[in-house]
Each structure stands twice: as structure tokens, then as C-alpha cells.
Amino acid sequence: MDASPPMPDPQGSSRPAREAWRTYFQKSADALYLLNRQSRIAFVNRAWEELTGVSISEARGLSCRRRSRQETTPSLEVLRGLLSPPPETLRGQPARVYRLAVLPAASSAAAGAGRRWWLVDFFPLLDEHGLLGIFGKLVPVPAKGFFASQPLPENVIALRQRFADHFKLDQLVLELPAMQRVAEQARLAARTTQPVVLLGEAGAGKHWLARCIHGLSEARDQAFAAIDCDRLPHAALTELLFGDTGLGRRLRPGTVYLRQPEALPREMQDRLNRSLEDWQAQSRGPRILAGFRTDPRDLEQAGLLVADFHCRLSTLVIDLPPLRERRGDLDWLIERLLARAAGVLGRPALTLAPDAEQALKAHAWPGNLRELHDVLLQAAQCGHDVIEVGDLPFYLRATPLPVPRQLPLDSLLEQVERRLIALALKDAKGNKTDAARMLGIWRQRLVRRMEALGIVSSTDQ
């Protein structure tokens, strides 16, 4: 069979020509259909009828327009959306799309059951006056191996690229030697496939740095997966890490970021350690990056981290300094985060009032970069182009509590005792025996207290 079918004229072909392409269509084993210039179905072949379960009499004249929402029930409305030509085909360009749909029940088992992916090819039919019609082919996509073997659609690739632009090392401030070291280590990590430990406090940027390393590595065109070991239930973790649809089999991401892997049960750490050994030996499986808030050596000593697992993860350790140690970067970070918040909210450039800037610089930022990002985004949502101190969270703008006044008890008691002894000696005209009687103590005790306090009497009675 010729791979290039004759291009029919849906509007004005002669009768012999129309019969020729109709015969060709009907003999084809592919599910073929023809749309007129109004995107209405003009013809379908028998293979198409068998695949979709819709007869030509039902399909003819059906307007194929993409609906704004996905249908989840088999109906002709779903078929209209599935066969609708994309904008580039309406402009005269061939196109191939993958779409998820449930078609009406077909008499043939080829259509399958339930929602599934479909491959739809569109070929525009053109003359000197423009678009005459659209020739299309509908193919059910086999589920097995589809996601691993098919290239990503262009719009997904473009979206992934725009997303990756947020994770680049050139956004690091390199004024501090600590951040220069982080950048150098990240570039080194990107050139290897060995596991890497990212060590830093909560919010210090470990996840962001993991994305940067992935974007610099050879696996940048593959997926990046982040797994929170502390929050996911054990059943979900087991399926993700070791199941048939997990990391080493169907998913196959390029990089996996494990957040707090010490939260994994010890037997799961042992099993993952063996999997990592197999993946490295066979040059397959994802590359592992592990984020820790606490030094893994301390976690190992506390019995939370298996020694062999720790050893395999710690080929390279990158220590991220907290924000309080990066005071020189604060101005630059505030400027960048304000620009990002303005872009997200569709606002003009945002600036800080002097009192707001002073409040931000006086804060210790225990939540690090994440806290700074959240504070600035919340302030930007107040709607002011110049962020005032009143736009900041209460804990940043509240007046600090006064420092409690210290009351030195020993010094106060000495002053009181000195004053009482002086008054008693004055009333007793310097007689220590009489003064001791007035104070209710023995004379020897009065003498010892006078010596300790440095009180000198004018008489020695």
C-alpha cells in the first residue's frame, strides 16, 4: 500500500476522483476521517467506525471543536473534542497530538474500556484559496511503555524550560566564600551520577539547590522527583521506591530528591541501599540527592540512619549556610523576591519603605529563605506599590518588649542591713551591746556583720 494517500478535495472533486479516495479510505486498516473547512466530519472509513463504535450516519456533520473541560463519560461530545484540530492545523500546518478520552463503546475490542490515551494526526488540505479540509488519523496508544518511549509534547517541554529558569546557579550570590563553595560543589555534583547529601536548616534552599544540580546534569531532559520521606505513608513510599510503577521501573526520573531520608524505617533504608548499589552497578535508575536538616553523623549515632545507607549517600556533602550567616546577601535576595512576587501578582515594581526595610534586616530569619519568600509575598498581596511596615506580619512589626529591669537582691539586702545597723548604733550612741539588743541579735553576730559590711563605729563598747 502506498504510504502517501491521495489528498481528496472535500468540496469539489469529480465523481471518479471522489470514488477513488473513498475506496482507498475504506480499504485502509487505519482509522481515517475527513473534516471540511468548518471542522465538521465529512467522511469516516469502516476502521474508524469499528474503533470508535460510532457509525458514519451518526458522525457525519458532527462539529469537532475542543471543549473547555474534559469529558469523563463516553459520548459524542467526547468524540468532538478528541477529533478537534489544533490551532496550527487550522493555520495550515500538520500536527500530532496525544489526548485522553473515553469513547463510546465499540463493537471491536480494539477500542478498549475506560479512559485511555489516543494519538491523533492532522493533515491540512490546502489550495491557493486556503484551507479546504483536514485529513485525520486516530490511533489508540498502547498503555505499556507509552510514557517511557514517547517524546514529550512541545508545550510540556516549553513549560518545563520556563520552570527550569527559576533554578539556576547564576542566581546564587557569590559575595560570601560559603556560597562560592556551594556553587563549586553543585557544579561538581552535576558532572557525576553519584548520590549527594545536601545539609542545611529548614528553608535554607536544599530543594532549590537539588533542582539546580538536576538542571546542570545530563539528566536535565528527564523528570525531577521530590519525595518527602517524613510525611508520606510507608505504603506509598514502598510503592514509589520499590513498586512496579516506582523509580527503578516505570517512572524512571533523572533525579530523585529524598527529603529527610532518616524518617524511612531502617529496613526500608537497607532495601534502598541495595537498590542504589544495583542501579549504580547496572548504570540504570535515577540519581539520588538527599536533604538533611541535621548532620547525618549525628543521626547515625542516634540510630536513625543506617550506617551503610549513610555511607552510600555521602559521596559528596554540600553544606548550605543559614540566612543569618548571609547578611550581605539580604538586600539582593529581597530585591529578587520582590520582583518575583510582582511578576506572580501582575503588579508593577515593588519597593520597601525605610521602616519596613529596617524591620526585615533586624529579623533573625529562623525560617531562612522560605520564611523571607513567604513574608514578602504576603506583604505584596496587600496591594501597595511601596511596602510599609504595617504590611509585614505582626511578629516583624511588633514593638520589642522592654527588657525586664534587674533587681540585684544581695545588693539591696546589704543596703538595708547597713542602714538598720547604722540607725541602731546611732540610737545606742555607739554601744554595740545595746544596738544588738535593738536589732534582736547577739552582740557577736552584730560585730561579725559590721566587719563584713565594713562598718566602723566611733566607740568600741
C-alpha positions as CSV (number, residue, x, y, z in Angstrom):
1,M,0.0,0.0,0.0
2,D,1.3,3.5,-0.9
3,A,2.3,5.3,2.4
4,S,1.0,8.6,1.0
5,P,-2.7,8.5,0.3
6,P,-4.2,10.7,-2.4
7,M,-5.4,14.0,-0.9
8,P,-9.1,14.3,-1.5
9,D,-10.9,17.6,-2.2
10,P,-13.9,17.5,0.2
11,Q,-15.6,20.4,-1.6
12,G,-15.5,19.9,-5.3
13,S,-13.8,16.7,-6.6
14,S,-15.2,15.0,-9.7
15,R,-17.2,11.8,-9.1
16,P,-14.4,9.4,-10.3
17,A,-11.9,11.2,-8.0
18,R,-14.3,11.1,-5.1
19,E,-14.9,7.4,-5.6
20,A,-11.1,6.7,-5.8
21,W,-10.3,8.3,-2.5
22,R,-13.4,6.8,-0.8
23,T,-12.3,3.3,-2.0
24,Y,-8.8,4.0,-0.7
25,F,-10.2,5.1,2.7
26,Q,-12.4,2.1,3.0
27,K,-9.7,-0.4,2.3
28,S,-7.2,1.2,4.8
29,A,-6.8,-0.6,8.1
30,D,-6.1,2.7,9.8
31,A,-9.0,4.7,11.4
32,L,-9.3,7.7,9.0
33,Y,-11.6,10.6,8.8
34,L,-12.1,13.8,6.9
35,L,-13.2,17.2,8.2
36,N,-14.5,20.0,6.0
37,R,-13.3,23.6,6.3
38,Q,-15.9,24.2,9.1
39,S,-14.3,21.3,11.1
40,R,-17.3,19.1,10.6
41,I,-17.0,15.4,9.8
42,A,-17.5,14.8,6.1
43,F,-16.4,11.1,5.9
44,V,-15.1,8.3,8.1
45,N,-13.9,4.8,7.0
46,R,-15.0,1.4,8.3
47,A,-11.9,1.0,10.5
48,W,-12.8,4.3,12.2
49,E,-16.4,3.1,12.8
50,E,-15.1,-0.1,14.4
51,L,-12.6,1.6,16.5
52,T,-14.9,4.3,17.9
53,G,-18.2,2.5,17.9
54,V,-19.9,5.4,16.0
55,S,-21.4,4.8,12.6
56,I,-20.9,7.2,9.6
57,S,-24.5,8.3,9.7
58,E,-24.1,9.4,13.4
59,A,-20.7,11.0,12.8
60,R,-21.4,12.9,9.5
61,G,-21.9,16.6,10.1
62,L,-20.6,16.4,13.7
63,S,-18.7,19.7,14.6
64,C,-15.3,18.9,16.0
65,R,-14.5,21.6,18.5
66,R,-12.2,21.4,21.5
67,R,-14.2,21.8,24.7
68,S,-13.0,23.8,27.7
69,R,-13.4,20.9,30.1
70,Q,-12.6,17.2,29.8
71,E,-15.4,14.9,29.5
72,T,-15.3,11.7,31.6
73,T,-18.3,9.9,30.2
74,P,-18.5,8.2,26.7
75,S,-20.5,10.4,24.4
76,L,-20.3,12.2,21.1
77,E,-19.2,15.3,22.9
78,V,-16.0,13.5,23.9
79,L,-15.5,12.5,20.2
80,R,-15.9,16.1,19.1
81,G,-13.1,17.2,21.5
82,L,-10.9,14.3,20.6
83,L,-11.0,14.9,16.8
84,S,-10.9,18.7,17.0
85,P,-8.0,20.2,15.0
86,P,-5.3,22.2,16.9
87,P,-4.7,25.8,16.0
88,E,-1.6,25.1,14.0
89,T,-3.6,22.8,11.7
90,L,-6.2,25.5,11.1
91,R,-3.3,27.7,10.1
92,G,-2.2,25.1,7.5
93,Q,0.4,23.1,9.4
94,P,0.3,19.3,10.1
95,A,0.1,18.3,13.8
96,R,0.2,15.3,16.1
97,V,-1.4,15.4,19.5
98,Y,-2.0,13.0,22.4
99,R,-5.3,13.2,24.1
100,L,-7.0,11.4,27.0
101,A,-10.7,10.4,26.4
102,V,-13.4,7.8,26.8
103,L,-15.0,6.9,23.5
104,P,-18.5,5.3,23.0
105,A,-18.5,1.5,23.4
106,A,-17.2,-0.1,20.2
107,S,-18.1,-3.4,18.7
108,S,-14.4,-4.2,18.4
109,A,-12.2,-4.9,21.4
110,A,-9.6,-2.6,19.8
111,A,-11.2,0.4,21.5
112,G,-10.7,-1.0,24.9
113,A,-12.5,0.2,28.0
114,G,-12.2,3.2,30.3
115,R,-10.1,6.3,29.8
116,R,-7.1,5.9,27.6
117,W,-4.6,7.9,25.5
118,W,-5.2,8.4,21.8
119,L,-2.8,9.6,19.1
120,V,-4.4,11.9,16.5
121,D,-2.7,13.0,13.3
122,F,-3.9,16.1,11.4
123,F,-3.0,16.9,7.8
124,P,-4.4,20.2,6.3
125,L,-5.7,20.1,2.7
126,L,-4.9,23.4,1.0
127,D,-5.2,25.1,-2.3
128,E,-4.5,28.7,-3.4
129,H,-7.6,29.9,-1.6
130,G,-6.6,28.5,1.8
131,L,-7.9,25.5,3.9
132,L,-10.2,23.1,2.1
133,G,-10.4,20.5,4.8
134,I,-8.5,18.3,7.2
135,F,-7.5,14.7,6.8
136,G,-7.1,12.8,10.1
137,K,-6.0,9.5,11.6
138,L,-7.0,8.1,15.0
139,V,-4.7,5.6,16.8
140,P,-5.2,4.1,20.3
141,V,-2.0,4.3,22.2
142,P,-0.8,1.1,23.9
143,A,-0.5,1.8,27.6
144,K,2.6,-0.4,28.2
145,G,5.7,1.6,27.7
146,F,3.9,4.7,26.3
147,F,5.2,7.3,28.7
148,A,8.8,5.9,28.6
149,S,9.0,5.7,24.8
150,Q,7.1,8.8,23.5
151,P,8.6,12.3,23.4
152,L,7.0,15.0,25.4
153,P,4.6,17.4,23.7
154,E,6.2,20.7,22.7
155,N,4.0,22.7,25.1
156,V,5.2,20.5,28.0
157,I,8.8,20.9,27.0
158,A,8.3,24.7,26.9
159,L,6.6,24.7,30.3
160,R,9.4,22.6,31.8
161,Q,12.0,25.0,30.3
162,R,10.3,28.1,31.8
163,F,10.1,26.3,35.2
164,A,13.8,25.3,35.0
165,D,14.7,29.0,34.6
166,H,13.9,29.5,38.2
167,F,16.6,27.0,39.3
168,K,19.9,28.3,38.0
169,L,23.2,28.7,39.9
170,D,23.7,32.2,38.5
171,Q,21.0,33.3,40.9
172,L,23.4,32.5,43.8
173,V,25.0,35.5,45.5
174,L,28.7,34.7,45.4
175,E,30.0,37.5,47.6
176,L,30.3,35.2,50.6
177,P,33.0,32.5,50.4
178,A,30.5,30.0,51.8
179,M,28.2,30.5,48.7
180,Q,31.1,30.3,46.3
181,R,31.9,26.9,47.8
182,V,28.3,25.8,47.4
183,A,28.3,26.8,43.7
184,E,31.5,25.0,43.0
185,Q,30.3,21.8,44.8
186,A,27.0,22.0,42.9
187,R,28.7,22.1,39.6
188,L,30.9,19.2,40.6
189,A,27.8,17.2,41.7
190,A,26.2,17.9,38.3
191,R,29.1,16.2,36.5
192,T,28.7,13.0,38.4
193,T,25.9,10.4,38.9
194,Q,26.8,9.6,42.5
195,P,24.5,10.4,45.4
196,V,24.9,13.8,47.1
197,V,23.9,15.0,50.6
198,L,22.5,18.5,50.9
199,L,22.8,19.7,54.5
200,G,21.1,22.7,55.8
201,E,18.4,24.1,58.1
202,A,14.7,24.1,57.2
203,G,14.1,26.7,54.4
204,A,17.8,27.1,53.6
205,G,17.3,26.1,49.9
206,K,18.2,22.4,49.7
207,H,15.3,21.6,47.4
208,W,16.1,24.6,45.2
209,L,19.8,23.5,45.0
210,A,18.7,20.0,44.1
211,R,16.8,21.4,41.2
212,C,19.8,23.4,40.1
213,I,22.0,20.3,40.2
214,H,19.4,18.4,38.1
215,G,19.3,21.3,35.6
216,L,23.0,21.2,35.1
217,S,23.3,17.4,34.8
218,E,23.0,15.2,31.8
219,A,19.6,14.1,33.2
220,R,18.1,17.6,32.7
221,D,15.7,16.3,30.0
222,Q,14.3,13.7,32.3
223,A,11.9,14.3,35.2
224,F,12.8,15.5,38.6
225,A,11.0,13.8,41.5
226,A,11.0,15.0,45.2
227,I,9.9,12.6,47.9
228,D,9.1,13.7,51.4
229,C,10.1,10.7,53.5
230,D,8.8,12.2,56.7
231,R,5.2,12.8,55.5
232,L,4.3,10.1,53.0
233,P,2.8,6.9,54.5
234,H,5.0,3.8,54.4
235,A,2.8,2.1,51.8
236,A,3.2,5.0,49.4
237,L,6.9,5.1,50.0
238,T,7.3,1.4,49.3
239,E,5.4,1.7,46.0
240,L,7.4,4.7,44.9
241,L,10.8,3.3,45.8
242,F,10.3,-0.4,45.0
243,G,7.0,-1.0,43.3
244,D,6.3,-1.9,39.6
245,T,5.4,1.7,38.9
246,G,8.2,3.1,41.0
247,L,11.5,4.8,40.5
248,G,13.6,2.0,39.0
249,R,10.9,0.7,36.7
250,R,8.1,2.7,35.1
251,L,8.7,6.2,36.4
252,R,12.4,6.4,35.7
253,P,13.1,10.1,36.6
254,G,16.5,11.5,36.0
255,T,16.9,12.8,39.6
256,V,15.2,11.9,42.9
257,Y,15.4,14.3,45.9
258,L,14.8,12.5,49.2
259,R,13.7,15.0,51.9
260,Q,14.7,13.7,55.4
261,P,15.6,10.1,54.4
262,E,16.3,9.4,58.1
263,A,12.5,9.2,58.5
264,L,12.5,6.0,56.4
265,P,12.2,2.8,58.5
266,R,15.6,1.1,58.9
267,E,14.5,-1.9,56.8
268,M,13.5,0.4,54.0
269,Q,16.8,2.2,54.2
270,D,18.6,-1.2,53.9
271,R,16.5,-2.1,50.9
272,L,17.0,1.3,49.2
273,N,20.7,1.0,49.8
274,R,20.8,-2.4,48.0
275,S,18.7,-0.8,45.2
276,L,21.2,2.0,44.8
277,E,24.0,-0.5,44.6
278,D,22.2,-2.4,41.8
279,W,21.4,0.8,39.9
280,Q,25.0,2.0,40.1
281,A,26.3,-1.4,39.0
282,Q,23.9,-1.6,36.0
283,S,24.1,2.1,35.1
284,R,20.3,2.5,35.5
285,G,17.9,4.0,37.9
286,P,17.7,7.7,39.0
287,R,20.4,9.7,40.6
288,I,19.7,10.3,44.3
289,L,20.1,13.6,46.2
290,A,19.3,13.5,50.0
291,G,18.4,16.5,52.1
292,F,19.2,16.6,55.8
293,R,18.5,19.2,58.4
294,T,20.8,17.6,60.9
295,D,24.3,16.2,60.4
296,P,23.9,12.6,59.2
297,R,26.7,11.5,61.5
298,D,24.6,12.6,64.5
299,L,21.6,10.8,63.0
300,E,23.7,7.7,62.6
301,Q,24.9,7.8,66.2
302,A,21.3,8.3,67.3
303,G,20.2,5.1,65.5
304,L,18.0,6.9,63.0
305,L,20.2,6.4,59.9
306,V,21.7,3.1,58.8
307,A,25.5,3.3,58.5
308,D,25.8,1.7,55.1
309,F,23.0,3.8,53.7
310,H,24.7,7.0,55.1
311,C,28.0,5.9,53.6
312,R,26.5,5.4,50.2
313,L,24.7,8.7,50.2
314,S,27.6,10.8,51.4
315,T,29.9,10.7,48.4
316,L,29.7,14.5,48.4
317,V,28.2,16.7,51.1
318,I,27.1,20.3,50.3
319,D,26.6,22.4,53.4
320,L,24.1,25.3,52.9
321,P,24.7,28.2,55.3
322,P,21.6,29.7,57.0
323,L,20.3,33.1,56.1
324,R,21.5,34.7,59.3
325,E,25.1,34.0,58.1
326,R,24.4,35.6,54.8
327,R,23.5,39.2,55.9
328,G,25.5,40.5,52.9
329,D,23.1,38.8,50.6
330,L,19.9,40.1,52.2
331,D,19.5,43.2,50.0
332,W,19.9,41.2,46.8
333,L,17.5,38.5,47.9
334,I,14.8,41.0,48.9
335,E,15.1,42.7,45.5
336,R,14.9,39.4,43.6
337,L,12.0,38.1,45.7
338,L,10.0,41.3,45.4
339,A,10.5,41.2,41.6
340,R,9.2,37.6,41.5
341,A,6.2,38.5,43.7
342,A,5.3,41.4,41.4
343,G,5.5,39.1,38.4
344,V,3.3,36.5,40.0
345,L,0.7,39.0,41.1
346,G,0.9,41.0,37.8
347,R,1.9,44.2,39.7
348,P,4.4,46.9,38.9
349,A,7.8,47.0,40.6
350,L,7.6,46.8,44.4
351,T,9.8,48.7,46.8
352,L,10.3,48.8,50.6
353,A,9.7,51.8,52.9
354,P,12.6,52.5,55.1
355,D,10.9,51.3,58.3
356,A,9.9,48.0,56.6
357,E,13.4,47.5,55.3
358,Q,14.8,48.1,58.8
359,A,12.3,45.5,60.3
360,L,13.4,42.9,57.7
361,K,17.1,43.5,58.4
362,A,16.6,43.3,62.1
363,H,14.9,39.9,62.0
364,A,17.0,36.7,62.6
365,W,15.1,34.7,59.9
366,P,15.0,31.3,61.6
367,G,12.9,30.0,58.7
368,N,15.7,31.1,56.2
369,L,14.9,31.7,52.6
370,R,11.5,30.1,52.7
371,E,10.4,32.5,55.5
372,L,11.7,35.5,53.6
373,H,9.9,34.5,50.5
374,D,6.6,33.9,52.3
375,V,6.9,37.3,54.2
376,L,7.5,39.3,51.0
377,L,4.8,37.5,49.0
378,Q,2.3,38.1,51.8
379,A,3.3,41.8,52.0
380,A,3.0,42.2,48.2
381,Q,-0.6,40.9,48.4
382,C,-1.6,43.9,50.5
383,G,-1.8,45.9,47.2
384,H,0.7,48.7,47.9
385,D,3.5,49.5,45.5
386,V,5.6,50.6,48.4
387,I,5.5,48.0,51.2
388,E,5.1,49.7,54.6
389,V,6.0,48.1,57.9
390,G,2.2,47.7,58.5
391,D,2.1,45.3,55.6
392,L,4.5,42.9,57.3
393,P,3.4,40.1,59.6
394,F,2.7,41.1,63.2
395,Y,5.7,39.4,64.6
396,L,8.0,41.5,62.5
397,R,6.4,44.9,63.1
398,A,5.5,44.5,66.8
399,T,7.5,46.8,69.1
400,P,10.0,44.7,71.0
401,L,9.1,44.1,74.6
402,P,11.1,46.2,77.1
403,V,14.0,44.4,78.8
404,P,12.9,43.5,82.4
405,R,14.6,45.6,85.0
406,Q,17.1,43.6,87.0
407,L,16.8,43.7,90.8
408,P,20.0,42.6,92.5
409,L,18.7,41.1,95.7
410,D,22.0,40.7,97.5
411,S,23.0,44.3,96.9
412,L,19.6,45.5,98.1
413,L,19.7,43.4,101.3
414,E,23.2,44.7,102.1
415,Q,22.0,48.3,101.7
416,V,19.0,47.6,104.0
417,E,21.2,45.8,106.6
418,R,23.8,48.6,106.6
419,R,21.1,51.2,107.1
420,L,19.5,49.3,110.0
421,I,22.8,48.8,111.8
422,A,23.8,52.4,111.4
423,L,20.4,53.5,112.9
424,A,20.7,51.1,115.8
425,L,24.3,52.3,116.6
426,K,23.1,55.9,116.4
427,D,20.2,55.3,118.8
428,A,22.5,53.3,121.2
429,K,25.1,56.1,121.0
430,G,27.7,53.6,119.6
431,N,27.1,50.9,122.2
432,K,27.2,47.6,120.3
433,T,25.5,45.7,123.1
434,D,22.6,48.0,123.2
435,A,22.5,48.2,119.3
436,A,22.4,44.3,119.1
437,R,19.6,44.2,121.6
438,M,17.6,46.7,119.5
439,L,18.2,44.5,116.4
440,G,17.3,41.3,118.2
441,I,20.6,39.6,117.6
442,W,23.6,38.7,119.8
443,R,26.5,41.2,120.1
444,Q,29.0,38.7,118.5
445,R,26.8,38.5,115.4
446,L,26.5,42.3,115.1
447,V,30.3,42.6,115.3
448,R,30.7,40.0,112.5
449,R,28.2,41.7,110.3
450,M,29.8,45.1,110.9
451,E,33.2,43.7,109.9
452,A,31.7,42.0,106.7
453,L,29.9,45.2,105.7
454,G,32.9,47.5,106.6
455,I,31.0,49.5,109.2
456,V,33.3,51.4,111.6
457,S,31.8,52.6,115.0
458,S,33.1,55.6,116.7
459,T,33.2,53.7,120.0
460,D,34.2,50.2,121.0
461,Q,31.7,49.4,123.6
